[in-house]
Amino acid sequence: MTHGLYVGTIDIVNKLSLAMPDLKLFGPVEVFSSSEGFNFEDTAYREGTVTWGYGKVGGLQVELTQGASVDLNIDFNILTVDEDQFRQWKSDSSTFFSDAQRSTLDERWGGSGHAGGFFGGGFGYVFGGGDAYHYKDQMNSSYKVTSDSQEGFARSVYNLDRRNFKVTGNIRATGLSNIPTQVRIFIQTFTVTFSNGKMLTVIDLENPVAASPSGDTSVAKADPGKLTIVPLG
């Protein structure tokens, strides 16, 4: 049984789909960095870019063939929002969505461990013409505030406090191909980058995915699981 360990960055992947074996890789994106140097009263939130897709957990990679299984130890650091702050922001953000939109966000991404999806869908509703999936599988797709409602939403995200966290977990991957294939673990990741360079990265902790480095899920599968996130310091 093989074990892997990676600490550092997450590379963002465009798509991860059974129907899309050859996928463009995004990144790398630094997920452990300083929060100093930003003026939280400025208006940098008024425009920026959004990336929402699957993140490849850096250098963690093993070779598998059909039927062979491996336990992969996930361990990396990330600068993000904590669960309590996310829940409060999620409650306060209701004013930016219609009842139907809020119901959809809660149904699809309202559970614990799905913060990345909630932010992605929220940005889609507010800046993507009412389409929750507007930014899905997009890299550095731009947004710009043009209304009071958009201004309030973007400012609320910009002003979220970020803290350093450690993400860990043990994921079992099983090979599905007769040909020996390199396999990596992927997690859903949302990143908004504001015009002054400040970033907010949020991940989904539920059910990481096993696939080839290019994002082909036909070569491996991962047992259902959930990552754990705990504050550092």
C-alpha positions, 0 to 999 in steps of 0.5 A, a space after each residue: 500500500 502506497 502513501 502520498 503527501 503534498 503540502 503547497 499549491 493547488 492547480 486549477 483544472 478546467 473540467 473533470 468529466 467522464 465525457 472529457 478525457 483531455 482537459 486543460 490544466 489551470 494554475 498553479 494557484 498559491 493557496 497559502 500566503 500572507 493577508 497583509 498589505 491590503 486596504 479593506 476599505 478600498 474599492 478593488 472588489 469592483 472588478 476582478 476575475 473568477 476561476 471555478 473548477 477542479 483543483 489538482 492536489 499538487 505533486 501527489 501522484 501514483 501509478 495504478 492499474 485495474 483493480 489496484 488500490 492505494 491510500 493517499 494522504 492529503 495534507 496542504 495549507 490554505 488561506 480561506 474563510 472559516 466555517 462560522 464566518 461562511 455561515 454568517 456570510 451565507 445568511 447575510 447574503 440572502 438579500 442579493 438573491 431571489 427566493 428561487 435563487 437562494 433555494 437553488 443555492 441551498 439545495 445544491 451547495 448549502 451543506 457543510 463542505 460545499 462552500 466553493 460551490 456556493 460562492 461559484 453559484 452566487 457569483 454566477 447569479 449576481 454577475 452571470 446574468 442569473 445563471 448559477 453555472 456561468 463561471 463553472 469550468 471557467 478560468 480567470 473569467 472577468 466580472 465588473 460591478 455595474 449595479 448597487 446590488 452587485 457592489 454590495 455582494 462583491 464588497 461583502 466577499 472582499 471583506 471576508 477575513 481569511 485565516 490559515 488552515 490545514 486540510 487533511 484526509 485519506 482518500 483511497 483511489 482504485 485503478 480502472 485501466 489495464 494500462 498502468 496510469 498516473 493518478 492524482 486527486 482533485 478537489 473542487 475549487 473556487 477562486 476570486 481575484 480582485 483588481 489589487 491582487 487579493 485572492 479568496 480561494 474556497 474549496 469543497 471538502 466532499 468527495 475528492 475525485 481520482 483521475 489522470 493528471 489531464 483529468 480523465 476519470 475513466 482511468 481511476 475512481 476514489 471512494 467517497 470521502 470528506 476532507 478535514 479542515 482545521 485552523 493553524 496556530 
